[in-house]
Amino acid sequence: MNHKYKCNGMGDRDVGSISPRADMHHHCSAYISPPWLLSLFVVLICALLFLIKKSRYTSLSIATIAALYGLELIPLVVFTTTFAIVIMGEAAYRIAGRGTKGYIPFTVVAFISASLVMMYSGYTVPFVAVTGVIVALMLHSILRDRQDSIFIETLGVAMTMLLFYDIDYHVETTILITAVIIGFGFAFSSYKLKAADLSGLFSGALMGILLIVFTDVRWFLIMLAFFILGAGTTKYRFEKKTELGVAESHGGGVRGYFNVFANGLVSLCGAILYGVTGNPPLFIALFLGSVACATSDTLASEVGVVGKTPPRLITTFREVPRGNQRRCYHGRRTRSHCGSRHHRRVRIWAERCRPGTCRGHHTCRILRHKH
């Protein structure tokens, strides 16, 4: 018998009843068989659309995921939901007017379309649809000036949903809604405070949601502490860094998707593996170690670069121009240790606030999940 695993908000999983995937396969198999027949039909239509100049990349993207479905590399629900998210979301964005405000109708229409398609397919895991929509928003904000943006966006959405579909990790709806509110809440605040751009908003929200879903809010708070410190030290004496030519070149210190994933991707992988594999301590160490390392490097670099002493190579200790990636500043080690110690304190506080040990602190009562 197939089982589903339901997240209880603390990274633990409870064995439940039949997986929605089994019901979905039973529901869909009665309508479309064999898969290559639908794939061939879609590819032929895309071949006609390819002749229209402005729809070439759209037709290529649809034909690609249709071919993957025909080869049985992706399931029908991923194929149809990807189509719904990208096509309907892009249509809503263009009708509402290109710009920042266009992402609101993109989000609403894409999620409703994805939910309807999944309901019709008999697949009842909204978490997969949520990740698909957020990845579509993120890739659109990153690639909106490229002609092939919709092609990359389609493949990115399909591969992301396929990943979480195969993991078959289920989370309670209340936990998912809480994660979305918290993730987008802090990400939007960063955007309004000009600490992150649109790509940083969506990538940060995605990372926050995944952290809470696969672990719990304490892990999110540890990562949030890093991003607050990183944003603060990036703005530290920014004019001086600009004069020296070593300032963050993107938007006056505003952080984007590259900064989010460069500093947090390893930690995110550790958190996901922690939730999927049954909470082994190894992935706790991976998460904490990677966050502490990123914090140490960020504090040392952003603060040390404006120090009075010239930087030196860590290999030969020879003086080099400021901004060299292998530099070593006087006082760098002290600032690195400060960053690591700060995250150790956050981790200890979070550990004390776990259920069953918290003494009822007001902040803990606000942040703890209700089960």
N, C-alpha and C positions, 0 to 999 in steps of 0.2 A: 504494500500500500504506500502510495506517495504521501509525504508529509509536508506540511508547511511550517515555517519557523516564524514566530511572531516576536518582534522586539518589544520588550517591556520598558524601554526607555533607559535602562542601565546597561545595555549591551548584552543582556542575557536573552536566551531564546527558549520559548516554550513550544513543545511539540503539539500541534493541533490536528485538525482534520485534513481532508483531502485538499491538496494544493489547487489553487485556482488555475494553474497551468493545465492540469489534467482535464478539468471541466472545459477550459478554453479549447484545447485540442479536439475534444469530443464534439464541441459545438461547431467549430470551423470545418472539420473534416467532411461534414455533410454537405457543405456548400461549394467548396472549390477543390477539385481533385482531377488530375494531378497538378502540382504547383506550377510546373513549367508552362502549362496552358495559359494561365493568367499572366505569367511573366512575358510570354511571347506576345500576347495581345497588347500589353502595356508598352513593350519595347517598340512594336510596330507603330503605335500611336505617337510615341516619342520621336520616331524617325521622321514622321510627317511634321511634327512641331519643330524639329531641328532646322527645317528649311526656312522657318521664320527667324530672322536675324536676332531679334531681341529676346527670343525664348530658347536660344541654343543651350545655355548652361542649365536652364531649368529642365529641359528635355533630357540632357545628359545625366543630371542628378537623379531624376525619376527612373530613367532607364537603368542606371547603375544599381540602385537598390532593388529594382524589379528583377534584374539578372541574379542578384544575390539570393532573392527569394526563390527564383526558379531553380537555382542550384541547391536549394534547401540549406543555405548557410545562415539565413535569418528566418524567424517564424513569421507567419502572416500578420500577427498583431504588431510586430515591430515595423514591418513594411508599411502597413496601412496607417499606423499612428504617426510614423515619420512623415508620411505624405500629408496627413492632416495638419500636423504642427507647422511644417515649413510653408506649405502652400497657403493655408488659411491665415497663418500668422503674418506672412509677408503681404498678403492681400490687405489685411486689416491695417498694417503699418503704412502702406502706400495710400490707401483711401483716407486714413486719418491725417495724412500729411507727414512727410519725412522730417524727422527731428526727434528730439528727446521725448516729447509728448506722445509720439507714435508708438513707443514701447508699451504704453498702458493697454491700448486696444490689441496690440500684438500678443501680450501676455494673456489677456482675458479670452480672446477668440481662439488662440492656440490651445489653451488648457481645456476649454469647453469642447472643442473639436476632438482633441485627443481622448477626453473622457467618454464622449459619445461613441467613438470608434471602439474603445476598449470594452465598453458596456455591451455593444453589439457583438463583439467577439467573445464575450463571456469571460474576459480577463478583468479581475477586480483588485488590481494592485495600483492605486494612484501614485505611489512613490515613483514608479517607472515613468509615468507621464510627467510628473513634476521635474524630474531630472532632465528629461528630454526638452521640455519647454525652456528651462533655465540655460541649458547648453545652447539652444537655438538663439536665445537672447544674447548670450555672451559672444558667440561666434559672429552674430550679426553686428554687434557693436565693434568688434575687432576688425572685421573684413568689409565694412559697409562701403568703402571706397574702391573695392576690387570688383572687376567684372565677373569673376568666377566665385564670388562670395556664396551664392546660393548652392553651388555644387559642393563646396567644402562644408557649408552649414548642414546640408542634407546628410552627408556621410558622417559628420560628427554626431549628429542627433541619433542616427541609426546605430552607430557603434556604441554610444553611451547607453542607450536603452537596451541593446543586446547584452551588454555587460551585466547590468543589474537584473535583467530578465533571467540570465543564466545563473546568477548568484542565487536568485529565488529567495531574497531576504525580505521579509514582510514586517511592516511596522504598523502599530495602531494609528488610526486616523487622527486621534487627539494629539499624539506625539508628533506626527508629521505636520499638522497645522501649527503646533507650538514651534517646531523647528523652522518652518517657513517664516513665521512672524518674527522670531528672534533673529534669524539670519538676514532677512531683508531689512529689518529694523536697524540693525547696526551698520549694514552695508550702505543703506540710504543715508544714514547720519554721516558716514564718512564721505559720501559724495557731496552732501550739502555743505560740509565743512571744508571741502576742496582738498581732502586727504586722499581721495581716489577718483578716478574718472569712471565713465560708464562701464568699461570693460572690467575695471577693478570692483565696481559695484556688483556686477553679476557673478564674477568669479569668486569674490569674497562671500556672497550670499550662498553660492553653490557649496563652497567649502564649509561654511558654517552649518548648513543644513545636513550635509553628510556627516559631519562630526557629531552632531546631536543625535541623528538617526542611528548611526552605528555604535555610538558610545553613550554619552549623556552630556548634559550642559556643562559639567565641570571641565571636560576636555575643550569645549568651545571657549570657556573663560580663559584657559591657559593660552590658547591661540590668540584670543582677543587681546590679552595683555601684551603679547609680542607685537601685534600690529599697532597698538597704541604707542608703544615705545619706539617702534620703527618710524611711524609717522612723525612723532615728536622730535626725534633726533635728526630726521631728514630736514625738518624746518629749522633746526638749531643753527644759528649763524649762517643762514642760507645766502645772505648777501656776500659774506666773506668767501663762501665756497664758490659763488658765481665769479667773483673777482679772480680766484685762483684757477678757475676752469675745471673744477672737480665736482660741481654741484650736479644733482640729479637732473638730467637733461630733459626729462619728460614733464612738460606743463608746470614748471616751477615747483618741483618736488612732489607733484601729484603722482600717486602710485596706480599702476595699471595691472592688467592680468599677468604680465610678465613678472612683476615683483611678487604678486600673490603666489603664483605657482613655483617660482624659483625658490622662495623661502618656505613654502608650506606644503609642497607636493609630497615630499617624503613623509612628513608628519601625517598627512591625510591618508596615505597608503597604510601607515602603521595603524591608524584608527579603524580603517575599513577592515583590515586583516584581524584586528582585535575583535571586532563584532562578528565577523563571519566564522572564525575558526574556534570560537569558544573561550575567548578572554585569556589567552596565555600571557604571562608576565613579559615575555620577550617583546611583544608589540607595545606594551606600555613603555618599556625602556627605549624602544625605537622612537616612539612619539616624543617622549620627554627629552631624549638626547638630541633629536633633530631640531626641536624648538629652541632648546638652550643654546645649541651651536649657532643657529641663525641669529638669535638675539645677541650673543656675544660678538659675532662678526659685525652685525649692523651697528651696535653701539660703539665698538672700537673704531670702525671705519668712519662713521658719520661724525663722531666727536673728535677722534684723533687727527682727522685730516686738517682741522683748523688749529692744531696745536702749534706751539712756538718752535719746537724742535723739528728739523727736517726728517722725513721718512727714510728708512733704510730697508734694503732687501733682507728677507728673512733667511736667505741662503748664505750671503757673503757679508751682510751688514754694511754694505756700501751705500752711501747716500744716493738717492734717486729722486727724480721729480715727483711732486705730489700727484696722486691719482693712479700710481702704478699698482696693478692688482696683486703683486707679491710684496707690497710694502709692509713695514713694521714701524709703528709710531711709538715714541716714548709715552708710556702710560697706557698703551693699548691693552696690555695684559690686565691691568687693574680694572679698566672699564669692561673688559670681557668677563672677568670674574663677577663684577657687579651685575651684569646682565644675567649670568647663570644663577647667581644667588637669588635674584629677584624671582625668577621662574621657579626656583626651589620653594620659595616662600608661598607663591601662588599655589603650587602643587600641594604643599602641606595644608594650606587653608581649605582647598577643595577636598582633600582626603578627610579632614575633620568634619566636613559638611555632608558626608555621604549618609544615606538613610540608615537609621538605627544608631548613629553616633552623634548626630548634630544635637546641640542643646537648645535649638529653637531660635537661633539668631534671625533677626528680621530679614536680612538679605537672603539667607538660605531659604527661608520660607517662601520668598518671592520666586527664586530661581528653581526650586526643586519641582520635579514633575509630579503631577497628581495621578495616582494610579488607583 
